[in-house]
Amino acid sequence: MLRLAMTTDAETFERVREPLADRDIAVEHVQAKERALSVSGSGARDDETECDDPADRGEFDEFDVGLVYPSRLMEGAVVDRRLGVPWVNGRDTVVTSRNKAGVLAALDDARLPTPQTTLVSNPVDESVVEAAAADLSYPIVVKPNSATRGVGVAVVDDPDSLLGVVDYLNLVHDYRATGDKSYLLQEFLPNAADYRVMVVDGAVAGAVRRILSSDAIKAGRWKHNVHRGAEAVGVDLSDEARELAERAATVLGIDYLGVDLLETDGRFVVNETNARPTVDAATKYEPDFYDRLAGLIRRTANKRES
């Protein structure tokens, strides 16, 4: 049986354990953050001899493959060295997908539809922000380039509101340790349907539509992130949407990818991608989702042997 390391113990970990175990892949959690990791010296490396008794294994011993590189890249570098395994979605893949502007630029270069977007690299004068916003029509979406789960995303209706949000971003970016000092100005697509499409090995393996409750809509909510209270409902995608998601994964060269599509007025665009996608309930995916995921995991594990 293959041993698969996962550095998340949240929903995805719990959901994939049993289906993958049924396919002879043992899923185990490896803690990569909020702990102390020995880097060098005594105790830094576990004994590399194979252990027949699981109780005698070190925490990083005898794994065959990892499912998605750790979210914190600094800690991930240590865990990656200790595990010494190939990853389904390694460091470069995670970094590629995390850079929203880089993803949109690559997709636009490949002639895939995306929202009109401008990257602002702080610090800049207000005149630069105002000039960038002039190419868009209010309301405008302002979002950090590297954040996830809708964190820091705002919609502004006028120049003063835009500059007010930018003031807050400037305060954050003034801290020297802030790694990514960029943000996006993006066209706002009102009343857009929001989809998360799971692509495995270049083909759509399922999709959900993220829906806000009527009470949330009445309260003025517009973010469709599940972590912000939206409900994920399994859907059958149109051929157009399926092809767009698959093309996005192909352009980026990512085998296991969540692709976020927005649809408004009959127009689909790729809004974002996620190389660390949350796996939803199996009933919301294609019947062979776990067969295909297991196949990808095994093929990745074989890279270690070759």
Summary of the structure (lengths in Angstrom):
residues: 306
radius of gyration: 21.0
end to end distance: 18.4
largest distance: 66.1
contacts: 899
relative contact order: 0.15
helix: 36%
strand: 24%
